[in-house]
Every structure is written in structure tokens, then in C-alpha cells.
Amino acid sequence: MASFSFSTLPTTFSGSPSFSKASSHRFKVSCNAASGDTNHPETTPKLITSLDMTHNVDRRNLLLGLGGLYGAANFTSLPSAFATPIAAPDNIADCVTASSNLQNPTDVVRGLACCPPALSSKPEIYTLPVNPVTRIRPAAQRATPEYIEKYKAAIQEMRKLPDDHPHSFKQQAMIHCAYCNGAYNQEQSGHPELQLQIHNSWLFYPFHRWYLYFYERILGKLINDPTFAIPHWNWDHPTGMMLPAMFEDADPALKQNPIFDPYRDVTHLPPAILDAEYAGANTGADCVNQISSNLASMYRQMITNATDTTSFSGGEFVSGDDPLQAGTLIAGSIERGIHTAMHRWVGNPRMANNEDMGNFYSAGYDPVFYVHHANVDRMWKIWNNASYVFYDENEKLVRVFNKDSIDIGRMGYDYERSSVPWLQSRPVAHAKRSKAAAQSVGTVKKVEDVEFPVKLDQVVKVLVKRPATNRTKEDKEKAHEILLLNGIKFDGEKFVKFDVFVNDVDDGIETTAAESEFAGSFAQLPHGSHSEKMLMTSGARFGITELLEDIEAEDDEYVLVNLVPKIGCDDAIVSEIKIELVPIVQT
């Protein structure tokens, strides 16, 4: 059990269709086949491409661990990394009821008392094992029947433990509730009046990495297999863009399926294709177009909107920062994107709080949560500094640090090699050289004439001046052009999502996530807070260097920015909209 919150939640076809208008790579996928159908290998989706993690890519693809900005060394060069780090309390049983401020607190089905068992011992500083056996996390859609049987057996053993055991299924599920819904404060770091938060900042990746690390090791110990690794939901690959079938399959041997959860959206069970930009309503797109859109979203979230450490991993959050008001809180591109979309896509909309996956307090009760976050972790190659407290596989209380979670080899696990087709799925322009900004002069205000903050209860359009035009190749190698939305305030009890477009034209045809004018989105699951402050604060950053190239608008002095509310934005505001050149750190 750990103790420590932010994203705001609350046709079979033949031939070789392309899943991106901009891609020359082609895939063979059956849109009716359940993912990982080992009984019908002839219909199991197969990728036909040589592209994999060893593929030579340029400096834009830094998040794949190929060097550049996202090397761990860069974090030691950030001055703020040496500020007093966030720390969970030594006694992780010393916490409050997670939150009474859920949108429907009287209807919670999982309970809000999320504190772990009481202990008198002080946690030891955890030391990673020397030369550990490497656990390989398989892609769920390719898992063998033998592996699935072992995985289910491990979860079944966890479910058998008493609820008050630190390794029990309930205690593991409550970790997320405790750290994410206001059960802890910053007393250990000298600020008992402030909450701890592990979402919406640079704590997001390392916290969840440690969470999965101990969860995986506990499962391995329960079945006496030190090589056991949890699967990852390979949602960034066309063959993994369905809820893995193992989570819904009946299991005659066990009389039940231990990885089944009753609180899932039944309309999104296989063979439904996931929506990487899900906002609460299905798009109605066919299989091919939805996969194309998903691949373009992954390209955007991993490359164009992840050009610097803050844009990818989130804003700074150190001791003394108020997570409800801190101006530095920024959700990273994956966290506010597909991470939140998949939480909401799986959660049951017929439940009062979208349990289980659709709300942070309950997400850990669905085994899908862990395989989802395993793939989020797979997206990460970075970071350094804060600390948390967990129970290890020997029931010993230990304190762990971000700096020790950078090298997954030292942590003793890795991921099955998997291709990354979204690398070749750069979005394409809806309308090139549209001059949308110039045509809006006189009807749309320039940002310098707008009175901020602006409300997002309706579409917001604004003309934003660029810091430079017609930048050369050499200019672009020195700095990325970033659209910044600062001071986003929203109701933490709601699922919030709005989309961001640049130079979008109103031609009666909806611009999709597969097209360049769609800059990205901001999405957050419902939080909740034990304080009286209901509004939460965050920010978002969108890379527009490639976007402007694609739509041939590099000579435009102003760009037209559209903020389009999708859900939960009635009380949301944005305090600042601007474009900056962010220097590229050379390593």
C-alpha cells in the first residue's frame, strides 16, 4: 500500500488500408476481431511494417529514449529540481477521508476512507535490488493463454487476502484514492495546510511508475514467480486499440474472471475501437478513420506537443506549492490527452461518479487501470526528485525517490518490443494557406484587446500574435514555437474537456484529430478536495511549429486560436493565451 493528485476526469476489411492520410505504412487489421484472439490467429490483427523501437528517427522523437531533451541528465540542470521536494508522510495511515467533494459523494460505491493499515514503524529508504531479473511486460493483445492464466491467478491470490492486508486487492486499489483525492497533506515537507497532488505536474510519471513497480512485485510474490510482469494495454498500436479481451472473458476454471470489473462502459467492450480524444460521446467514426485519428493523436501528444520537458511531463510542483492554486501546475501532453481519455472511455457513464476507471477515487479497483498506466509508463523515459511511501512485496514500509525510477533496467523490468506506427502518422492539413487569421480581423479580437480571464462556457476565438514569422530551419533547431494556455481554472468535481484549434476554417466540414489544425485538447478527470476550494488550476502547452508548416501559415503574423468546450466547461476559465519560442536544450 502506498500513500500520496491531477487530469480532470470525472467490419472486417481486406486489402491494406492506410491508417493515416500522411502515412505510407499500411496495416492489416480486422476491426471485428477481439484483440489478442489467440484462438483465431488468422484473424488476429497484425502489423505489416518494419518500424520498431530501434527505428532511426530525428530529434523530434525525443520521448522514445533516443536522446535529447528527455535524458535524465537534463533534470539535474533545472534549478527548481533542487527546491524542497514533495514527500509523503512517514506514517501513511495518518490521512483523512479522501474527499467529500465528489460531484455525487452520497452515491460513491467504493468508499472514501482510503488510508492504508496503521503502522508504528518509520519507512526505510528503499534500495533497488542489484542485478535484478528483468520482468518483461507483454502487450495485452498478444499475451499467450498461459500468461493470461498466470496473470489471472496472481490477481485471484491478491483478491483472497483480507482487506486490511497491505497487499490486498482493496488496499492496492485505495493507493490511487489516497494519493489522488486529497487524503494527504505536505506535513512531511513542512506545509501541513497544503494538499499533496500527484497529477497535473511532473510527479505524474514517477509516482505511477513506483506504484506499478510494487504492485507487480507483490503479484509475483503471491504466485512465487520473481519473473512475473504485468501486461500493458498497447493502445498506441492499431492492434491494441480495443479493451483487451482477457478482461471480459469468462474463466470456467476459476468460476469467475478475477480481472473483470462490473463498472465498465458496456458500449466500449470489444470490438469497439477506442477514441484517443474521448470527451464523453462516441464520434460515430468507422474503424479505419478512428484508428487514423488515434495515430495522429499519439503523434501529436508524443512529438509536436512534447517538445520540451514541461510540455511532456508537466509543470513543476515542489513543497509549499498549493496544488489547487499553483501557477506552475501544468498537465503534460499524455496525461491530459490519452491518459484521461482512456480513464473516461472505460468508466461506466451510468454510475453516479463514472466508477470505476472514470474517477480517480475508484480507478484502482479496475485491473484495467494498471495495464493502462503500464502503457503510460511505457511512454516515459524521464525525471528526477520527489519521494513516496509504499509497502514492498515483503510488507516492509519503504520510502522511494523519483531519481531512482529513471532507469527501468535497474528496476528490473522492461516492455515487450512493440512497433510504434504513430511515428509515421503526422497529421495533414484540413485547408492549406487558409489565411483564417487575416480573414478574421475585425470580427475576432486580438489577444492584446481581450479582457482576461475568458470563460469557456462557449467557443472562444482569439487572434494571437506570433513572436516571429518565416523562421528558418536553423531558427527551428534553436527553439520550438509553443502555444500556451495559462491559468486554466475549472471545477474539480467534473470531467472537463475542451479542444484547441489553430487557423481552423469554418467550411461546414468538421476538423478531426487526424488533421493539423487540431492542436490538441485539455482533459481532466473529476478530483475532489477536502478543502472548501472547488476550483482547480492548471495549464497546457501545444507545439505549433509543425502545425504551421503543415497548413502553410509560417508567414502569418497572427494565428486564429479556437477553444471549443466539449464537456464540463461551464465554470472553466483561461487566464492567459500566448505564443512563445521555447529554447531547445542541447545535450
N, C-alpha and C positions, 0 to 999 in steps of 0.2 A: 504493500500500500504506500502510495506517495502522498505528499501533501503540498500544494501551491494554490489571467482570463482575458481573447478578443477576436473575430469576423462577425457582422451582426446577422445571426440566423433568423432567429427564432427560427416474301418476297425473295425468295431465292432468286438470284440473277446469275446469268452466265457471262462469260467473257471476262474482260479485265477493266472494270470501270476505274476511273481516277477519283481519288477522294480529295483532291484539291485542284481547283482550276489552274493553280500555278505550278502544279507538280507533274513531273514526268514519271514518277514512281507509280506503279499500279499494283493493286491488291486483289486477291481472290477471297471474298468474304460472303458467307451465307447469312443474310440478315434474319433468317428464321431460326438458325441453329443456336441452341443454347451454348454459351461459352464453355469451352473445355469439355465438349461432349466426347468423352473417351470411348463410348460405346459405338459411335458412328464416326470413325476417323475420316471417312471420305467426305463428310460434310462439315468437319471442324474447320473454322476459318484459318487460313494460312497466309502468312505474309510472303509476297514474292518480291524480295529486294535484298540486296547485299548490305544495305545500310545498317550498321550497328554501332555500339558504343565506341568502337575503335575507329569509326569513320573520321577522316580528316575534315575538320570544319574550321571556319575562320574565327576571328576574335569575338564575334557577336555571340558565339555559343559557349560563353564562359561558364555557364552553370553546369556544364557536363563534366566539370573537373578537369578541363583541358588547359587550365592556367588562367592568367589574367587577374581581373579584379577579385575573383571569388576564391583565391587561395587563402588559406587560413592566416598566412603571414600578414595580410593586409589589415586584419583586425587589431593587431598589436600596434599599428600605426595610427589608429583612431584615438585621439585624446580622451574622448568620453569613455573609452573602454576601461580607463583606469579610475573612473569615478566609483564611489562605493557601490558594489554590486547588490542586486536584489538577492535576498536569501529567505528560504522558507524557515519557519520556526524549528528549533531543535525538537520540541515535543509536538509532533504533528497532530496529536489528538486534541491539542489545545486550539480549537477553532469554533466558529459559530455556525448556526444553521446557514446553509449555503446562500439562500436568498428567499425573501418573502415578496420580492417584487417581480416575479414572473407575471406574464400577462394574465394567466389564469392559475394563481397559486393554490386555490382550493381544489383544483382538479388535477394536481400532479399525481402521477401513478407510480413514481419511483421513490418519492420521499426526498426531503431536502436536508436531512441530517446526514451529512456526508463525511463526518470526521472518522478517521481510522481508529483502530483499537488503542486504548491508553497504554503508554509505556513509561517507565521511570528512567530508562537508560538514555544517555546522550548519544546521538549518532556518531559513528566513526567516520573518518574521512575515507572514502572508498578508493581503492586502488584497482585498476584494471588488471585482470589476470595476465600473466606473462605467457606469450606464445599460445594463445587460446586456439581451440579447434574452431575453424571458420564455419559458421552456420550459413547456409545458402538459402535465401528467401525466394521460393519459387513464384512464378506468375500464376495466379489462381486459375486462370483459364487453361493452363497447360499442366496443372497438377495431376499426378497419376492417381488411380484408385487407391493404391497402397498408401500414398502420402495423405490423401483425404481421410482415410480410415484412421491413421495415426493422429492427425490434427483433431478430428472429432473426439477421439479417445482422450486426448490431453484436455480439451475443454470439458469433457464429461467428468474427468477427475477433479478439475477445478470447481465444477458445479456441486460436487459431492461434499466439499469442505464446509464446515459450519460457517455461517455468515460472519461471525466475529473473528474468524481466522484471517490474518493479513494476506493470505494467498487466495482467499475465496473469490468466487466469481463476483459476488456483490461488492467486496472490498476493492477489487481491481476496477470495477465499474465506477465506484464512488471517487476514485482518484480524480477523474476529469471534473466531476461535480465540485469537489473541494477546491481545486486549483482554479476553476474557471467561473465560479459563481459567487465569489466574494466570501468564502469561508475563512480565508487567512488574511492577516494584515502584515505590515512591514516592521513589526516589532523587532525582529531579529536584526534588522538593518537600522534601527533607531527611529522608526516612524510608525508607532502603533496606531496612529489616527488614519493611516492610508491603507488601502487595499493592495493586495498582490494581484497582478494580472499576468497571464502568460500568452494571451492572444494580442493581436494588433501591435506587435512590436518585435524586436529582434530576439525575444525569448521564445517565440513560437516554435522554431525548429529544434533547438537543443532540448527544451522541455519534453516535447513529444518523442524525440529520439531516446532519451533516458527512460521515459515511460514504457515504450515498446521494448527496450533492452531488458528491463527486469521482467516484464510480462512474458517475454519469450523464454527467458531463462527459468522462470517459475514453471511454465508449461513443460519445458524439457525435463526438469527435475521430477515433476509429477508422473511422467511416463518413463523415467530413468533413461533418458536419451540426451546426452550432452551435445549432440549434433542437431537437435531439432530446431527448426526455424519456422517462424510464422510465414504464411503466404502474403503476397502483396497483390492488391487489386490493380491490375495493369491497365487502368482506364485511359492512359495516353496512347494506347495502341488500338487499331481498329478491331482486332480480335478480342480485346478485353473491354469493349465499351458496352457491356451488359453486366448486370449484377451477377457475380459468379454463381453458377447453377448449384454448387455444393451447399450454399446457404439456404436453399429452399427444398432440396431433395429429401425425401423420406429416408429413414435409415432403419430397415427391418431388424437388424442385429441389435440395435440399442433401443428399439421400440419407439424412439423419437430421434429427432435431429438436434444434437446439443448446440449447433451453431445457427439454428433457426431462431428468429425473433418475431413475435406476433405484431410488433408495431412497425411495419414497413408499408410503403405505398404499393398496394397490390397492382396498380396500373403500371408500375415500373419494374415488374418482375420480368425475367427473360420471356420472350426475346426483345423486350423494349430496349432501344438504344438510348444511352444516357445523353443528357444535354449539358455540356460543359458551361453553359451560361444560364442554367435553370433559374427562373425567377418566380416559380410557383404555378406556372401554367405551361402545358405542353405546346410546342411550336407547330405540331402537325407536319413537320418536315419528313420526307421519306428517308429511308435508311441511308442512301448514298449521300444526300445533301446534309443530313445530320452528322454523319461521320466527317464529311468535308469541313463542316463548321467547327466540329470539335478539334480537328487537327489544326485549323487556323487559330483557334483559341489557345491551344497549347503553345504554338509558335509565338503568339503574342505574349503570353504570360511568362514564357521561359526565355524569350530573346528580346523582343522590342520593348517590353515593359519591365525588363530586368537588366538594364544596362549598368546599374551600379548597386552597391551593397544595400543601400537603404531601399531602393525600389524593389529589390527582390526579397530581402529578409525582413524588412520593416524598420520602423524608426527606433531611436534609442529609448531605453527605459531603464533607469537606474534608481537607486534608493533615494527617496524623497520626492519622486515624481508622483503626482496624483493621476492614476490611470483613467479617471473619469474626465479630467480636465487638461492633462499634459499636452502641450502643443507639439511635442516631438513624437507622439504616438501616430504611427503610420502603418497601415496594414500592407504587407508585402504582396507582390503580384499573384502568387499562387494561393496565399491564404485568403485574400479577398475574392479570388476567382474560383477555380475548380474545387478547391478545398471546401468552400462554403456551399457551392452549387451541389456537390455530391452529398453533403450532410442533408441538405433540404430535399434533394431528389429522392433519397432513400426513406427519410422520415415520413410518418403517416399523417397526412393532412387532416384526417378525420379525428385525430386526437386533439385535445384542448391546447396542448403545448407542442404539437408536432412530434411527440415522442416516437421512437427513441432517438434516432440519428438527427432529427430536425431541431434538437435543442441541446445546448451544451450540458445542462444538468443531467440529462438522461442518456447521452450519446454512448457512453461506455458500456451500457447494458446490451448493446447490439454487437455481436462479434464482428460484424462488418466494419465497425469503427476502427478496429486495429489493423485490418488489411487495407483499409482506405488510407490510414495515416502511414502505413508502411510505404505506400507509393508516394505519399507526400514527402516522406523522408528520403525516398529514392531521388527526388528532385533536388536534394540539398547536398552541397559539398563544402559548407562553410561554418564558421563562427566561434565564439570565444567568451566566457567570463562568469555569469551568474551561477547560483547553486540551488539545489533542491534536495529534499529528503525522501527516501524511498525505503521499503523493505526489500532486501535482496532475496535470492532463492533459498537462503538458509535462515530466513526470518530475522536477520540482523538488520538493525536500523543503520543506514549509511547516508552520508552527505556526498553528493556528486556535483561536478563543476562543468560548465559549458566547454571550457578549454580542453577537457579530456574526451569530449564527444565528437571532435572533428574527424579523427581518423577511425573509420569504421573497421578497418583491418585490425587495429589494436583492440577494438571492442569485440572482435571475434564473430563478425557476421558480414555477409555480402549479399548481392542480389543476383539471381539467375540472369545471364546475359539476355538482353532483350533489345530488339531494334527500336529505333525512335523515329518513326516516319514523319512526325510533325516537324522535324528539321527541314524537310523539303516542302512544307505547307505554308509558305509565306502568303499572306492574304493578297488578293488582287483588287484593283480599284473598281468601285461601282461606277464612277464617272471621272475620267481624267480631265485635268485642266478645266474644271467646272467654274472656277472663279466665283465660288459660292460666297466667299467673304466680301469681295468687291461688290457683288450684286446685292449684298445685304446692308451696305452702307446707307444710312438714312432710315432704315426700318429696324435695325438691330443696334443697340448701344455698344460703344466701345467700352472695354473693361474699365478704363480710367474714368468713365462717366457713370458707372454703375454704383449704386449705394449698397454696400455690403453690410451684413450678410444677406444672401438671397435665399428665399425659401424654395424648396424642391417639391411643393405641392402641385406644380405644373411644370411643363417643359421650360427650361431656362436656356436662352440663346444669348451669346455674348461674343463680341469681336475682340480677340486677344492679340496684342502686338507681339511680334517675334523679336528676339534680341539681335538677330542677323538674318540676312537673306542670301540666297545663292551661295551657300557655304561650299567650299571646295572639298575635295577628298581629304586633303591634308587637314582642313578645319575639322572635319568629322572624325578624324583619327585622334584629335585632341580633346573633343568634348561631344557629349550627347545632348540632343535637344529634348527637353523634358517638359511636359505639361503637368503643372502641379495644382492640385485641389487641396487647400489647407483649411484647417478648422471646420471639418465636416462634423456637425453635431446631429445626433439622431436619438430616437427613443430606444433605449437598450432592451426594452421588453419585446420589441417587434423584430421580425425578419425584415431587413431593409435591403433594397437593391435599386440602383439606378445605373443606366448605361451612358457612356460618353462617346460622342461622335465629333469628328473634325472635318469641316468642309463637306458635310453631308448635303446632298441635293434633294429637294422635295419634288420628285418626279412621279410620285404615286406608286413607286416600287420600293418595298421595304429593304433597307440595307441590313445585311445579316452579318454575323460574326466572321464569316468567311471573307469579308470584304474590307479593304484597307481603311475606309472612313470610320469604321468601328474601332475606337481606340482602346476599349476595354470597359470594365464595369467595377463598381464598388458594391460589395455584398457583405452582410453581417448577419450571423445567427442571433436569436434572442439571447441576451445575457440575463441581467437581473443584478441587483445590488442590495446589500444590507443597509446602505445609507439612504438618505432621502433624495439624493441627486439621481434624477431619472435620465437626464441627457448624458450620452457618452460622446467623447471627442476622438476623432481620428483624422486621417488624411490619405491621399492617394496620389501616385505618380504614374504617368503614362509616357513611354518613349514614343516620340513622333518623328524621329529622323527618317526611318524607313517609310513611315506612313506618307510623309510629304514627298518622298521620292516616287512612291507608287502612284500617287494621284497627280503628280507633276505640278506641285504647288510650291516648289522651293524658292520661287521668286516673289511669293506673296508676302507683303509686309504684315498683314493681319491674317489670322485664320478664324473661321467661324466655329465656335465650340458649342455643341448642344448637349445639355444634361437632361436625360429622359428618365423620369421616375417610373419604376416598374411596380414596386410594392413597398408599403410601409414607410413612405416618404412624406406623409402629411406634416410631420413635425420636424423634418430634416432641414438643415441649412448648410450652406457653404460660405465660409468667411473670406476666402481669397481664391482667385483664379489667375494664374500667371504662367509664363513660359520662361525657362531658364536654360542656359548652357551649363551642363554639369561636367567638369573636367574628368577625363579618363585617367585613372591611376595606372601608371606604367610600373611593371614589375620585372 
